[in-house]
Amino acid sequence: MMRKKLVVGFVTLVSAFILTACGNDNKETNSHEDMDMNSSSEESMDMNHSGSGEVPEGLKVAGKPTYEVGSQAIIETDHMEGMKGAEATIVGAFNTTAYAISFTPTTGGDRVTNHKWVIQEELIDAGEETLEPGTEVTIEADHMEGMNGVTAEIDSSEQTTVYMIDYTPTTGGEEVTNHKWVTESELSAK
């Protein structure tokens, strides 16, 4: 009799856990909002946490970056869950203009606002001059699903050194490699 009660209790507990997990799908798909990205919604958008390491044509390697390739720094931003406070290894450092953008994904869904960062070299036919807020641009980057080929609006720009980094999220999980991009102001010395 005791064994039967334990089995029924265990099945009830597992069922409650599964139902709770299914009921939280919306929280999981909106996790970028919880990361203070100032987005209205990034539902059904997937960040490509790791990248190929390829850089856009014409991107200039930084001559004397604050954080040298191979050095470590602390991530001070929270573009994604588990970034803030993580130790980053610098994989690349480049001088460019970084843009925060807003766009509606090509895959549908709600508008993404203030996505950080795409860089000058990831904008189609952008030229070399810094573009003004409100300018519409076409994105040639796949940082998240529905981004590549989208028409976006520039929210802000920053001439800076951008870094490609490797890091292990503070929330656990696998190492993220070749993450694009964090700016110099989003890192601090280890």
C-alpha positions as CSV (number, residue, x, y, z in Angstrom):
1,M,0.0,0.0,0.0
2,M,2.8,2.4,0.9
3,R,4.6,1.6,-2.4
4,K,1.4,2.3,-4.4
5,K,1.1,5.8,-2.6
6,L,4.8,6.5,-3.5
7,V,4.2,5.6,-7.2
8,V,1.0,7.7,-7.3
9,G,2.8,10.6,-5.6
10,F,5.8,10.4,-8.0
11,V,3.5,10.3,-11.1
12,T,1.6,13.3,-9.8
13,L,4.8,15.2,-9.2
14,V,6.2,14.4,-12.7
15,S,2.9,15.3,-14.3
16,A,2.8,18.7,-12.5
17,F,6.4,19.4,-13.5
18,I,5.6,18.6,-17.2
19,L,2.4,20.7,-17.2
20,T,4.3,23.6,-15.6
21,A,7.1,23.4,-18.2
22,C,4.5,23.4,-21.0
23,G,2.7,26.4,-19.5
24,N,5.9,28.4,-19.4
25,D,6.7,28.2,-23.1
26,N,5.9,31.9,-23.5
27,K,8.4,32.8,-20.9
28,E,11.1,30.8,-22.6
29,T,10.5,32.3,-26.0
30,N,10.4,35.8,-24.6
31,S,13.6,35.2,-22.6
32,H,15.4,38.1,-24.5
33,E,12.9,40.5,-22.9
34,D,13.9,39.2,-19.5
35,M,17.5,39.9,-20.5
36,D,16.9,43.7,-20.6
37,M,17.4,44.0,-24.3
38,N,14.7,46.7,-24.4
39,S,12.8,44.7,-27.0
40,S,9.1,44.7,-27.3
41,S,9.2,41.0,-28.1
42,E,11.6,38.5,-29.6
43,E,9.1,35.6,-29.6
44,S,10.2,32.7,-31.8
45,M,13.6,34.3,-32.3
46,D,16.7,32.3,-31.7
47,M,20.0,33.8,-31.0
48,N,23.0,32.0,-32.6
49,H,25.0,31.9,-29.4
50,S,28.1,30.5,-31.2
51,G,29.3,31.7,-34.5
52,S,31.6,30.5,-37.3
53,G,34.3,33.0,-36.6
54,E,34.1,34.4,-40.1
55,V,34.1,38.2,-40.2
56,P,32.5,40.4,-42.8
57,E,34.7,41.5,-45.8
58,G,36.3,44.9,-45.2
59,L,36.2,44.7,-41.3
60,K,39.5,46.3,-40.0
61,V,41.4,44.5,-37.2
62,A,42.0,46.9,-34.3
63,G,45.7,47.9,-34.1
64,K,46.0,48.4,-30.3
65,P,42.7,47.2,-28.7
66,T,42.2,47.6,-25.0
67,Y,41.6,43.9,-24.8
68,E,44.2,42.0,-26.9
69,V,43.3,38.8,-28.7
70,G,43.8,35.9,-26.3
71,S,43.3,38.0,-23.2
72,Q,40.4,37.7,-20.7
73,A,37.8,40.3,-19.7
74,I,34.6,40.3,-17.7
75,I,31.3,40.8,-19.7
76,E,29.4,43.7,-18.3
77,T,26.3,43.4,-20.5
78,D,23.4,41.0,-20.7
79,H,22.5,40.7,-24.4
80,M,21.7,37.1,-23.5
81,E,21.0,35.2,-20.3
82,G,24.3,34.1,-18.6
83,M,26.5,36.8,-20.2
84,K,26.7,39.4,-17.5
85,G,29.6,38.6,-15.2
86,A,31.0,35.8,-17.4
87,E,34.7,35.6,-18.2
88,A,35.3,36.2,-21.9
89,T,38.3,35.2,-24.0
90,I,38.9,37.7,-26.7
91,V,38.9,36.0,-30.1
92,G,39.0,39.1,-32.3
93,A,39.0,42.9,-32.0
94,F,37.9,45.2,-34.8
95,N,37.4,48.9,-35.4
96,T,34.0,49.8,-36.8
97,T,30.7,51.4,-36.1
98,A,28.2,49.3,-34.1
99,Y,24.5,49.9,-34.4
100,A,21.5,49.1,-32.3
101,I,18.6,48.3,-34.6
102,S,14.9,47.6,-34.6
103,F,13.2,45.3,-37.1
104,T,10.4,42.9,-37.7
105,P,11.8,39.4,-38.4
106,T,11.4,37.9,-41.8
107,T,10.0,34.9,-40.1
108,G,7.1,36.9,-38.6
109,G,6.4,37.8,-35.0
110,D,6.6,41.0,-33.0
111,R,9.0,43.8,-33.7
112,V,12.5,43.5,-32.1
113,T,13.7,46.8,-30.7
114,N,17.1,48.0,-29.7
115,H,18.9,44.8,-30.8
116,K,22.7,45.2,-30.0
117,W,24.8,44.9,-32.2
118,V,25.2,44.8,-35.9
119,I,28.2,46.5,-37.4
120,Q,28.7,48.7,-40.5
121,E,30.1,45.8,-42.5
122,E,26.9,43.8,-41.9
123,L,24.7,46.4,-43.6
124,I,24.2,46.0,-47.3
125,D,25.4,49.0,-49.4
126,A,25.9,51.1,-46.2
127,G,29.1,52.9,-47.4
128,E,31.6,54.0,-44.8
129,E,29.9,57.0,-43.2
130,T,28.1,56.5,-39.9
131,L,24.4,56.3,-40.5
132,E,21.9,58.4,-38.5
133,P,19.2,57.1,-36.2
134,G,16.0,56.5,-38.2
135,T,17.9,55.4,-41.4
136,E,16.5,52.2,-42.9
137,V,19.1,49.5,-43.8
138,T,19.2,45.9,-45.0
139,I,21.0,43.5,-42.6
140,E,23.4,40.9,-43.8
141,A,23.9,39.0,-40.6
142,D,22.2,36.0,-38.9
143,H,22.7,36.7,-35.2
144,M,19.2,35.5,-34.8
145,E,16.5,33.7,-36.8
146,G,14.7,36.1,-39.2
147,M,17.4,38.7,-39.2
148,N,19.3,38.1,-42.4
149,G,17.9,40.2,-45.3
150,V,15.5,42.1,-43.1
151,T,15.0,45.9,-43.4
152,A,15.8,47.5,-40.1
153,E,15.8,50.9,-38.6
154,I,18.9,52.3,-36.9
155,D,18.2,53.3,-33.2
156,S,21.7,54.4,-32.3
157,S,25.3,54.1,-33.3
158,E,28.7,53.9,-31.6
159,Q,32.2,54.2,-33.2
160,T,34.1,51.7,-31.2
161,T,36.2,48.5,-31.0
162,V,33.9,45.5,-31.2
163,Y,35.0,42.1,-29.9
164,M,34.3,38.6,-30.9
165,I,34.4,36.5,-27.7
166,D,34.3,33.0,-26.3
167,Y,32.6,32.5,-22.9
168,T,30.9,30.0,-20.7
169,P,27.5,31.3,-19.5
170,T,27.2,32.1,-15.8
171,T,23.9,30.0,-15.9
172,G,25.9,26.9,-16.9
173,G,25.8,25.0,-20.2
174,E,28.2,24.8,-23.1
175,E,30.9,27.3,-24.0
176,V,29.7,29.9,-26.5
177,T,32.3,30.4,-29.2
178,N,32.9,33.3,-31.6
179,H,30.0,35.4,-30.2
180,K,29.5,38.6,-32.2
181,W,29.5,41.4,-30.9
182,V,30.3,43.1,-27.7
183,T,31.6,46.7,-27.6
184,E,34.6,47.9,-25.6
185,S,32.3,49.6,-23.0
186,E,30.6,46.3,-22.4
187,L,33.8,44.7,-21.1
188,S,35.9,45.3,-18.0
189,A,39.4,44.2,-17.0
190,K,39.7,40.8,-15.3
